[in-house]
Amino acid sequence: MKILGIDIGTSSIKASVLDGETGLCIASASFPETEALIFSAKPGWAEQEPEMWWSSLKEALSKLKAKNKINLKEIEAIGISYQMHGLVLVDKDMQVLRPSIIWCDSRAVEIGQKAFKDIGEQKCLQNLLNSPGNFTASKLKWVQENEPDIYKKIHKMMLPGDFIAMKLSGEINTTATGLSEGMLWNFKENTTADILIDHYGFDKSIVPNIVPCFSVQSEVSAAIANELGFKQGVKISYRAGDQPNNAFSLNVLEPGEIAATAGTSGVIFGVTDQVQYDPKSRVNTFAHVNHTDKNNRLGVLLCINGTGILNSWIKKNIGNNGFSYDQMNAAAAQISIGSDGLNILPFGNGAERMLENKMIGSHFENLDFNRHTTAHIFRAAQEGIVFSFRYGMDIMKKEVGINPSVIRAGKANMFLSPLFCEALATVTGATIELSETDGSLGAARGAAVGSGYYKDFKEAFKSLTKIAVVEPKKSLIEQYSEAYDKWLKILNLKLN
């Protein structure tokens, strides 16, 4: 059996084909080749066109067929992973009404904070496990208040993965996991979050029907099957936001297990069976892919918006004399720990939840024109990202009791840098286990489970193997601790 996994990322759309029998990836393709555009009409705004995701998916599928000789008629099931928290709005004809307000958009911060106070902080935390925050529901409220003509035309509101499923099948539905990402799920009642829906004055009918995360949610329509080259009746049998899906792709499903990513944003995702929350909502709790009414599996998520996007910005604007990421990593490794006093705060990609939704921007501190080189900037950027992980993980430990000894990650993005891995392991004290997997392959495994091809998670992950293990370097702990303390003092000055 061949299964297609689709990952709707911020930078690109990736499609991978998994051989169900061997559990191995047969082929992968992504589009665009360069990073997809994010439109920012005002400071703190971030939007993408949903139809761009759809056209990019079609381009990725064309590449699979042309370059990898993949016959899409052999595909039996499809799984979808997608960038979390985005808002997609369609009318009764399933036409997009406005660009998607994506995860790193900060326009709804004040709306969410006001709702938190008006509804009652304890009531929100006990039912939603978070403040309404700058999540999907608050973004929808922004549209209601600022674009009333568009709001009146809304038939359904969706997350990015729901939109791609709609384009493939012609049906609109969503998952409880997805709704929890948007603050639209009540964990006490195990139903939609009517306390927030009513408070914001939404018509509940705009929330799509709910389907299980692992299930036959819909089928590829005859028209799309004909257009793209699928056979009729291909099952869409899994859907999850990128961070729960990343955890799933690494077989992180049980309490105490931890997954990490370091792409455009950086994330630590810890699984717990305890209904806990951070009173300041700096780390957020969502339903994990295997969460059920009777079996709590909650994902506690630490997100740092400014991670790989900082490294990318530096590559484009500072390393623009032709540095590759590998060359940047090699140059950074030649600089001593602490970057000779240069510190970078990576918070230049919208409001940061772990900083209580403050938007402090990125800062280069103590830059010395006579001492510091491009290589110093490369290293200070990676250290700043690592120190941000440490800062957030300290919050997770204190507020929700998650203190990992092992962090699992795919060997991709920032985890391709040996320096980044060494620094993260040493600063946090956690061993890092790297596997050859990604979001699209996780989505494919999820689809195989949802369609019934794999009978359980154990069978789905029998072929997943670790390819590298990075231990903390005891000899470097003191140096990294000193560098972190200096970085933390600078951050605290910006926050106070």
TORZAPA-276495 format. One line per 10 residues: number of its first residue (from 1); their letters; for each residue x, y, z of N, C-alpha, C. Coordinates in steps of 0.2 Angstrom, whole numbers. Example, Ala and Ser with C-alpha at 12.3 -4.5 7.8 and 13.67 -1.06 7.14 Angstrom:
2
1) as) 66:-28:39:62:-22:39:66:-16:39  64:-11:35:68:-5:36:64:0:39 $
***
This chain:
496
1) mkilgidigt) 4:-6:0:0:0:0:4:6:0  2:11:-4:6:17:-4:2:23:-1  5:27:3:1:32:7:4:39:5  0:44:4:3:51:3:2:55:9  8:58:11:7:63:17:9:70:14  5:75:16:5:82:14:7:86:20  11:90:20:13:95:25:12:102:22  7:106:25:6:113:23:10:117:27  16:119:26:20:123:30:20:130:28  23:134:32:23:141:31:28:143:25 $
11) ssikasvldg) 33:139:24:38:141:19:37:137:13  34:131:13:33:127:7:28:122:9  26:118:3:21:113:4:25:106:2  25:101:6:29:95:5:24:89:4  26:85:0:22:79:-1:27:73:-2  25:68:2:29:62:3:25:56:2  28:51:-1:24:44:-2:28:39:2  24:36:6:26:30:10:24:24:8  29:19:8:27:12:7:25:9:13  19:7:13:16:4:20:19:-2:22 $
21) etglciasas) 21:-6:17:24:-13:19:31:-12:22  35:-8:20:42:-7:22:42:-1:27  38:4:27:38:9:31:43:15:29  45:14:23:50:18:20:48:24:16  51:29:15:49:34:11:51:33:4  46:33:-1:48:31:-8:50:37:-12  47:43:-10:49:49:-14:46:55:-10  49:61:-11:46:67:-8:48:73:-13  43:78:-13:44:84:-17:41:90:-13  44:96:-14:41:101:-11:41:107:-16 $
31) fpetealifs) 36:112:-14:36:118:-18:33:124:-14  36:130:-15:40:132:-20:48:130:-18  52:131:-22:59:130:-21:62:135:-16  60:141:-17:62:146:-12:56:147:-7  57:151:-1:52:151:4:46:155:1  40:152:3:34:155:1:33:162:4  29:166:1:28:173:3:24:174:9  25:178:14:21:180:19:20:187:18  13:189:18:12:196:17:10:200:24  13:206:24:13:209:31:11:217:29 $
41) akpgwaeqep) 5:218:29:2:225:27:4:230:32  4:227:39:5:232:44:10:228:49  13:232:53:17:228:58:14:223:62  16:217:63:13:212:67:8:208:63  7:210:57:2:206:53:6:200:49  2:195:47:5:190:43:0:186:40  0:186:33:-6:183:29:-3:179:24  -6:173:22:-4:170:16:-11:168:12  -10:167:6:-16:165:2:-17:158:2  -23:155:4:-25:148:4:-24:145:-3 $
51) emwwsslkea) -26:149:-8:-25:146:-15:-18:145:-17  -14:149:-14:-6:147:-15:-4:141:-12  -7:139:-6:-6:132:-3:-8:127:-8  -14:128:-11:-17:123:-15:-13:122:-22  -11:128:-25:-7:128:-31:0:125:-30  3:126:-24:9:123:-22:9:116:-21  3:114:-18:2:106:-17:2:103:-24  -2:106:-29:-2:103:-36:5:103:-39  9:108:-38:15:108:-41:20:103:-38  19:102:-31:23:97:-28:21:90:-30 $
61) lsklkaknki) 15:89:-31:12:82:-34:15:81:-41  15:86:-45:18:86:-52:25:84:-52  29:87:-47:36:85:-46:37:78:-44  32:75:-40:33:68:-38:32:64:-44  27:66:-48:26:61:-54:31:62:-59  34:68:-60:39:69:-66:46:67:-64  48:69:-58:55:67:-56:56:60:-53  50:58:-49:51:52:-45:47:46:-48  44:48:-54:40:42:-57:35:39:-53  31:43:-49:26:41:-44:20:41:-48 $
71) nlkeieaigi) 16:35:-48:9:35:-50:4:36:-45  1:42:-45:-4:43:-40:-10:39:-39  -11:35:-45:-16:30:-44:-15:24:-40  -9:24:-37:-7:18:-32:-8:21:-25  -10:27:-24:-11:30:-18:-18:28:-15  -18:25:-9:-24:22:-6:-27:27:0  -22:31:3:-24:35:8:-20:42:8  -23:47:11:-20:53:12:-20:56:19  -14:58:21:-14:62:28:-12:69:27  -14:73:31:-13:81:30:-10:83:37 $
81) syqmhglvlv) -4:87:37:-2:91:42:-2:98:40  -2:102:45:-3:109:42:-1:114:48  1:120:46:3:126:50:-3:127:55  -2:127:61:-7:128:66:-10:135:67  -16:136:69:-19:142:72:-21:147:66  -20:145:60:-22:149:54:-30:150:53  -32:155:51:-39:156:50:-41:156:42  -45:152:40:-47:152:33:-55:153:33  -57:157:29:-64:158:28:-67:157:21  -72:153:21:-75:152:14:-83:154:14 $
91) dkdmqvlrps) -86:155:8:-93:156:8:-96:150:6  -103:150:4:-107:144:3:-104:141:-3  -101:144:-8:-98:141:-14:-91:138:-13  -89:138:-6:-82:136:-4:-77:140:-7  -78:147:-9:-73:152:-11:-70:155:-5  -64:156:-5:-60:160:0:-62:167:0  -64:170:6:-66:176:7:-61:182:8  -55:179:11:-49:184:12:-43:180:13  -37:183:13:-31:179:14:-31:176:21  -28:171:22:-28:167:29:-24:172:33 $
101) iiwcdsrave) -26:173:39:-22:176:45:-19:170:48  -12:170:47:-8:164:49:-6:164:57  -2:159:59:0:158:66:4:164:69  8:167:65:12:172:68:10:179:67  3:180:65:0:186:65:-2:188:72  -1:195:74:-2:197:81:-8:202:82  -12:203:77:-17:208:77:-22:207:82  -23:201:84:-29:199:89:-27:199:96  -20:201:98:-18:200:105:-23:203:110  -24:210:108:-28:214:113:-35:211:114 $
111) igqkafkdig) -38:208:108:-45:205:108:-45:199:113  -40:195:112:-39:189:116:-38:191:124  -34:196:125:-33:198:132:-39:200:135  -43:204:131:-49:207:134:-54:201:136  -55:196:131:-59:191:132:-57:187:138  -51:186:139:-48:183:145:-51:186:152  -51:192:152:-53:196:158:-60:196:158  -64:197:153:-71:197:153:-75:191:155  -72:185:152:-75:179:153:-73:177:160  -67:178:162:-64:176:169:-58:172:167 $
121) eqkclqnlln) -52:174:170:-46:170:169:-47:163:171  -49:161:177:-50:154:179:-54:150:175  -60:153:173:-65:150:169:-62:148:162  -58:152:159:-55:151:153:-49:145:154  -45:146:159:-40:141:160:-43:134:162  -48:134:166:-51:127:168:-54:124:162  -57:128:157:-61:125:152:-57:124:145  -53:130:144:-50:130:137:-42:128:138  -40:128:144:-33:126:146:-28:132:144  -31:137:142:-27:143:139:-31:149:140 $
131) spgnftaskl) -28:155:139:-31:161:138:-34:161:131  -39:165:129:-41:165:122:-35:167:117  -31:172:120:-25:173:117:-26:176:109  -20:175:106:-20:177:99:-21:171:94  -26:167:96:-27:161:92:-33:162:87  -35:157:84:-39:157:78:-46:160:80  -49:159:86:-55:162:88:-55:169:88  -49:172:91:-48:179:92:-47:182:85  -44:179:81:-43:181:74:-49:182:70  -54:177:71:-60:178:68:-64:184:71 $
141) kwvqenepdi) -63:185:78:-67:191:81:-64:197:78  -58:197:76:-55:203:73:-58:204:66  -59:199:62:-63:200:56:-70:202:57  -73:200:62:-80:202:63:-80:209:65  -75:212:69:-75:219:71:-73:224:65  -68:221:61:-65:226:56:-67:225:49  -70:219:47:-72:217:41:-79:214:41  -84:218:43:-90:215:44:-94:213:37  -92:216:32:-95:213:25:-92:206:24  -86:205:25:-83:199:24:-86:194:29 $
151) ykkihkmmlp) -87:196:35:-89:191:41:-96:189:39  -100:193:36:-107:191:34:-108:186:29  -103:185:25:-103:180:20:-100:173:22  -97:173:28:-94:167:30:-99:161:31  -97:156:27:-101:149:28:-98:145:33  -91:144:33:-87:140:37:-81:143:39  -78:143:45:-71:145:46:-67:138:47  -61:138:45:-57:132:45:-50:134:47  -46:129:48:-39:129:49:-36:127:42  -30:128:41:-27:127:35:-27:120:32 $
161) gdfiamklsg) -27:115:37:-28:108:34:-35:106:32  -39:109:36:-46:108:34:-48:111:27  -44:117:25:-45:119:18:-43:115:13  -37:112:14:-34:107:9:-38:101:9  -41:98:14:-45:93:14:-52:95:10  -54:101:11:-60:103:7:-58:103:-1  -52:106:-2:-51:106:-9:-50:99:-13  -48:94:-9:-47:88:-11:-54:84:-12  -58:85:-7:-64:81:-6:-71:85:-8  -71:91:-7:-77:95:-8:-81:95:-2 $
171) einttatgls) -78:92:4:-82:92:10:-78:96:15  -82:99:20:-79:103:25:-80:100:32  -75:98:35:-75:96:42:-68:98:46  -68:96:52:-62:98:56:-62:93:61  -57:93:66:-56:89:71:-56:92:78  -57:89:83:-57:92:90:-49:94:91  -44:90:89:-38:93:90:-37:100:87  -39:100:81:-39:107:77:-42:112:81  -48:111:83:-52:116:86:-49:118:93  -45:113:96:-42:115:102:-36:120:101 $
181) egmlwnfken) -33:120:95:-28:124:93:-31:132:92  -37:132:91:-40:139:90:-44:141:96  -43:138:101:-47:140:108:-54:138:107  -56:134:103:-63:132:101:-65:125:104  -61:123:109:-63:116:112:-63:117:119  -69:114:122:-70:114:130:-68:108:132  -62:107:136:-60:101:139:-64:98:144  -67:103:148:-71:100:153:-78:97:151  -80:100:145:-87:97:143:-86:92:137  -79:92:134:-78:88:128:-82:90:122 $
191) ttadilidhy) -83:96:121:-87:99:116:-84:106:113  -87:109:109:-85:115:106:-85:120:112  -81:125:112:-80:130:117:-86:135:117  -92:134:119:-97:138:118:-96:145:122  -92:144:128:-91:150:132:-88:155:128  -83:153:124:-80:158:119:-84:160:113  -87:155:110:-91:156:104:-96:161:106  -100:160:111:-105:165:113:-102:172:115  -97:172:119:-94:178:121:-92:182:115  -89:179:110:-87:183:104:-93:184:99 $
201) gfdksivpni) -99:181:100:-105:182:96:-105:179:89  -101:173:89:-101:169:83:-107:165:82  -110:164:76:-115:159:75:-111:152:75  -114:148:79:-110:141:80:-110:137:73  -115:139:69:-115:135:62:-109:136:58  -105:141:59:-99:142:55:-93:137:57  -94:134:63:-89:129:65:-90:122:61  -86:119:57:-87:113:53:-89:107:58  -92:102:54:-93:96:58:-86:93:60  -86:89:66:-80:86:69:-80:79:67 $
211) vpcfsvqsev) -74:77:65:-72:70:63:-66:68:67  -65:62:69:-59:59:73:-53:61:69  -48:62:72:-41:63:69:-39:57:65  -39:51:68:-38:45:64:-44:42:62  -47:43:56:-53:40:53:-53:42:46  -58:39:42:-59:40:35:-64:47:36  -61:52:35:-64:59:36:-68:61:29  -65:59:24:-69:60:17:-65:57:12  -67:57:6:-63:54:0:-62:60:-5  -56:59:-9:-55:63:-15:-61:63:-20 $
221) saaianelgf) -63:69:-22:-69:69:-26:-67:67:-33  -72:65:-37:-70:62:-44:-67:67:-48  -69:74:-47:-66:79:-52:-59:80:-50  -57:80:-43:-50:81:-41:-46:75:-43  -49:69:-42:-45:63:-44:-43:63:-51  -48:65:-55:-47:66:-63:-42:71:-64  -42:77:-61:-37:82:-62:-30:80:-60  -29:77:-54:-23:76:-51:-20:69:-53  -24:65:-55:-21:58:-57:-22:53:-51  -27:54:-46:-28:49:-41:-34:44:-44 $
231) kqgvkisyra) -34:38:-41:-40:34:-43:-46:37:-39  -52:35:-40:-58:38:-36:-58:34:-30  -60:37:-25:-61:34:-18:-55:34:-14  -50:38:-15:-44:38:-11:-46:41:-4  -45:38:1:-47:40:8:-43:46:11  -46:51:14:-42:56:18:-43:54:25  -38:51:28:-39:48:34:-35:50:40  -32:56:40:-28:59:45:-27:66:44  -28:70:50:-26:77:49:-24:79:56  -19:84:56:-16:86:63:-12:93:61 $
241) gdqpnnafsl) -12:97:66:-8:103:66:0:101:66  4:105:63:11:103:62:14:101:68  13:104:74:17:102:80:14:95:83  8:94:84:5:88:86:8:82:81  7:84:75:9:79:70:17:78:70  21:83:71:28:82:72:29:77:78  26:78:83:27:74:89:24:66:87  19:66:84:17:59:81:22:56:77  25:60:72:30:57:67:36:54:71  37:57:77:43:54:81:41:49:86 $
251) nvlepgeiaa) 34:47:86:32:42:90:31:45:98  30:51:98:29:54:105:22:55:106  19:50:110:12:49:111:10:48:118  15:47:123:13:45:129:16:50:134  13:50:140:15:55:145:23:55:147  26:61:147:33:62:148:37:62:142  34:60:136:38:60:130:38:67:127  44:69:124:45:76:122:47:76:114  45:81:110:47:82:103:49:89:103  53:90:98:55:97:96:55:98:89 $
261) tagtsgvifg) 54:104:87:56:106:80:59:113:80  63:115:75:66:121:74:66:123:67  60:124:64:59:127:58:59:135:58  54:137:54:52:144:55:51:146:62  47:143:65:47:144:73:50:138:76  51:138:83:54:133:87:49:131:92  48:124:93:43:121:97:46:116:101  44:116:108:45:110:112:38:107:113  36:101:112:30:98:113:30:92:118  27:93:124:28:88:129:21:85:130 $
271) vtdqvqydpk) 20:78:131:14:75:132:13:74:139  7:75:141:5:74:148:-2:71:148  -4:67:154:-11:65:155:-14:69:160  -11:74:163:-13:79:168:-16:85:165  -22:87:167:-25:93:165:-22:99:169  -17:102:166:-13:107:169:-12:113:164  -11:119:167:-10:124:162:-6:129:166  -3:134:162:1:139:164:-3:145:166  -3:148:172:-8:153:174:-7:159:169  -1:160:166:0:166:162:0:164:155 $
281) srvntfahvn) -2:158:153:-3:155:146:3:157:142  9:156:145:15:157:141:17:150:137  15:145:140:15:138:136:8:136:136  6:133:130:-1:131:129:-2:124:129  -8:122:131:-10:115:131:-16:114:126  -15:109:121:-19:107:116:-21:99:117  -26:97:113:-27:90:113:-22:87:108  -19:82:110:-14:78:106:-18:74:101  -15:71:96:-18:67:91:-22:61:94  -19:58:99:-22:52:102:-26:54:108 $
291) htdknnrlgv) -28:60:109:-33:62:115:-40:60:114  -43:57:119:-50:55:119:-53:57:125  -60:57:125:-64:59:131:-61:55:137  -60:48:136:-58:44:142:-51:43:143  -47:45:138:-39:44:139:-36:51:137  -34:55:143:-31:61:142:-24:60:139  -23:64:133:-17:64:130:-16:72:128  -13:76:132:-13:83:130:-6:85:128  -5:89:124:1:92:121:2:99:124  8:99:128:10:106:131:15:109:126 $
301) llcingtgil) 13:114:123:17:117:118:20:124:120  27:124:119:31:130:120:33:132:113  31:138:111:32:140:104:37:147:104  42:147:100:46:153:99:45:155:92  42:160:90:40:162:83:47:163:80  52:166:83:58:168:79:63:163:80  63:158:76:68:153:76:72:152:69  70:148:65:73:147:59:72:153:55  67:157:56:66:163:52:71:168:53  74:168:60:80:173:61:86:170:57 $
311) nswikknign) 87:164:57:93:161:53:92:163:46  86:162:43:85:163:36:86:171:35  84:175:39:84:182:38:92:184:38  96:181:42:103:183:43:106:180:36  104:174:34:107:172:28:106:176:22  99:179:21:98:183:16:101:190:16  101:193:22:103:200:23:110:201:26  113:196:29:120:197:31:125:192:28  122:186:27:127:181:24:125:181:16  123:187:13:121:187:6:127:187:1 $
321) ngfsydqmna) 133:185:3:138:184:-2:139:177:-3  134:173:-3:134:166:-5:134:161:0  134:162:7:134:157:12:128:152:11  130:146:11:125:141:12:124:140:20  118:136:22:117:135:29:123:131:32  125:126:28:131:122:30:137:127:32  138:131:27:144:136:28:143:140:34  137:143:35:135:147:41:137:143:47  134:136:47:136:132:53:143:131:54  147:130:49:154:129:50:157:135:52 $
331) aaaqisigsd) 155:141:50:158:147:52:157:149:59  150:147:61:148:149:68:152:144:73  154:138:71:157:134:75:165:136:77  167:140:73:174:143:74:174:148:79  168:151:81:168:156:86:167:153:93  170:156:98:169:153:105:162:154:108  161:150:113:154:150:117:153:158:119  147:160:118:146:167:120:147:172:115  150:170:109:150:174:103:154:181:105  159:180:109:163:186:111:159:192:113 $
341) glnilpfgng) 154:191:117:149:196:120:144:198:116  143:196:110:137:198:105:131:193:107  126:196:109:119:193:110:114:195:105  110:190:103:104:191:99:98:188:102  93:193:103:86:190:105:82:189:98  80:183:97:77:181:91:69:183:90  67:187:94:59:188:94:57:194:89  58:192:83:56:197:78:51:195:73  47:190:76:42:187:71:35:187:75  33:193:77:26:194:80:26:193:87 $
351) aermlenkmi) 20:193:90:20:193:98:22:186:100  26:185:105:28:179:108:24:177:114  21:171:113:17:169:119:21:168:125  27:165:124:30:164:131:33:170:134  32:176:130:34:182:133:27:186:135  22:182:136:15:185:138:13:189:132  13:187:126:11:190:120:14:197:119  20:198:122:23:204:120:27:204:114  27:209:110:31:210:104:37:214:104  42:211:107:48:216:108:53:216:103 $
361) gshfenldfn) 52:213:97:56:213:92:63:209:93  67:209:88:73:206:88:79:211:90  84:209:94:89:214:96:96:211:95  100:215:92:107:213:92:111:217:98  113:214:103:116:218:109:124:217:109  127:223:110:134:223:112:138:222:105  135:223:99:139:223:93:145:227:93  151:225:92:157:229:92:160:228:85  160:234:82:162:234:75:170:232:74  174:233:79:181:231:79:182:224:81 $
371) rhttahifra) 177:220:83:178:213:86:174:208:82  168:210:81:163:205:78:163:205:71  163:198:68:162:197:61:156:194:59  155:192:53:149:188:51:148:182:55  154:178:56:153:172:59:151:173:66  153:178:70:150:180:76:142:180:76  140:184:71:133:184:70:129:178:69  132:174:65:130:167:64:129:163:71  134:163:75:134:160:81:130:163:86  130:169:87:125:173:92:118:171:90 $
381) aqegivfsfr) 116:170:84:109:169:82:107:162:84  112:157:83:110:150:85:110:150:93  114:153:96:114:153:103:108:157:106  106:162:103:100:166:105:94:161:104  93:157:99:88:153:98:88:147:104  94:144:105:95:139:110:93:142:117  95:148:118:94:151:125:86:152:126  83:154:120:75:155:120:72:148:122  74:143:119:72:136:121:73:135:128  79:136:131:80:135:138:75:139:142 $
391) ygmdimkkev) 74:146:141:70:150:144:63:147:144  60:145:139:53:142:139:53:136:142  58:131:142:58:125:145:58:126:153  61:131:155:61:133:162:54:134:165  50:138:160:43:139:162:39:132:162  40:128:157:36:122:157:38:118:163  44:117:165:46:114:171:42:116:177  42:123:178:39:126:184:32:126:184  28:127:178:21:128:178:17:121:177  20:117:173:16:111:171:20:104:173 $
401) ginpsvirag) 26:105:176:30:99:178:33:95:173  34:98:167:38:94:161:45:96:161  49:91:163:56:92:163:60:86:159  61:87:153:63:82:149:70:80:150  72:73:150:79:71:150:81:69:143  76:68:138:77:66:131:72:70:127  75:73:122:71:77:117:72:73:110  66:72:107:66:68:100:65:74:95  68:73:89:68:78:84:69:75:77  67:77:72:69:75:65:75:79:63 $
411) kanmflsplf) 79:76:60:86:79:58:84:83:52  82:90:53:80:94:48:81:101:51  81:106:47:81:113:49:87:115:54  85:118:59:91:120:64:94:114:67  91:108:67:94:102:70:99:99:65  100:102:59:105:100:54:112:103:57  112:108:61:118:111:63:120:107:70  127:104:69:130:101:75:130:106:81  132:112:79:133:117:85:126:118:88  121:119:85:114:120:88:112:114:92 $
421) cealatvtga) 113:108:90:112:102:94:116:102:100  122:103:99:127:103:105:125:108:110  123:114:108:122:119:113:115:118:116  110:115:112:103:114:115:104:109:120  107:103:119:108:98:124:112:100:130  117:104:129:121:106:135:117:111:139  114:116:136:110:121:140:104:118:143  101:113:140:95:111:144:96:104:148  102:101:147:104:95:150:100:89:148  97:90:142:93:84:139:97:81:133 $
431) tielsetdgs) 97:74:133:99:71:127:95:72:121  98:73:115:94:74:109:94:68:104  89:65:103:88:59:98:85:62:92  89:61:86:87:63:80:85:57:75  80:58:72:77:52:67:76:55:60  76:51:55:75:53:48:68:53:47  64:58:49:57:59:47:55:66:47  49:67:45:47:74:45:39:74:45  36:80:44:29:81:45:25:77:39  28:77:33:24:74:28:24:66:29 $
441) lgaargaavg) 30:63:31:30:56:33:26:55:39  25:59:44:21:58:49:14:58:47  12:62:43:5:63:40:3:56:36  8:54:33:7:47:29:6:42:34  10:41:39:9:36:44:2:37:48  0:43:49:-6:44:52:-12:42:48  -11:43:41:-16:41:36:-17:33:36  -11:30:37:-11:23:36:-15:20:43  -14:23:48:-17:21:54:-25:23:54  -26:29:51:-33:31:51:-37:27:46 $
451) sgyykdfkea) -34:24:41:-37:20:36:-38:13:38  -35:11:43:-35:4:45:-29:0:43  -25:2:38:-20:-2:36:-15:-4:41  -13:1:46:-9:-1:52:-14:-2:57  -13:-7:61:-18:-9:66:-17:-5:72  -11:-2:73:-10:2:79:-4:6:78  -2:10:83:4:15:83:10:11:83  11:5:86:17:1:87:19:-1:80  14:-4:76:15:-6:69:17:0:65  14:6:66:16:12:61:23:14:62 $
461) fksltkiavv) 26:13:68:32:15:69:38:10:70  36:4:68:41:-1:68:48:0:64  47:4:59:53:6:54:56:12:56  54:16:61:57:22:63:63:21:68  69:23:65:75:22:69:79:29:70  83:29:76:87:35:77:93:35:73  95:40:70:101:41:66:106:45:70  105:48:75:110:51:79:108:53:86  112:53:91:111:55:98:116:60:100  114:65:103:118:71:105:117:71:112 $
471) epkkslieqy) 123:70:116:123:71:123:125:78:126  123:80:131:126:86:134:133:85:135  137:91:134:144:91:135:145:94:142  147:89:147:148:92:153:154:97:154  159:96:150:165:101:150:163:108:148  157:109:144:155:115:142:149:118:146  146:115:151:141:117:155:142:124:158  147:125:161:149:131:164:149:137:159  152:136:154:153:141:149:146:143:146  142:138:144:136:139:142:131:143:147 $
481) seaydkwlki) 132:141:153:128:143:158:129:151:159  136:153:159:138:160:159:135:164:154  135:161:148:133:164:142:125:165:142  122:160:145:114:160:145:112:166:150  116:166:156:114:171:161:115:178:158  120:180:154:121:186:151:115:188:146  114:183:142:108:183:137:101:185:141  100:181:147:94:182:151:94:189:154  99:192:156:99:199:159:97:204:153  99:203:147:97:207:142:89:206:140 $
491) lnlkln) 87:200:140:80:199:139:76:202:145  78:201:151:74:204:156:73:212:156  79:215:154:79:222:153:74:224:148  73:220:142:68:222:137:61:221:139  60:216:144:53:214:146:51:219:151  55:222:155:53:226:161:54:234:159 $
***
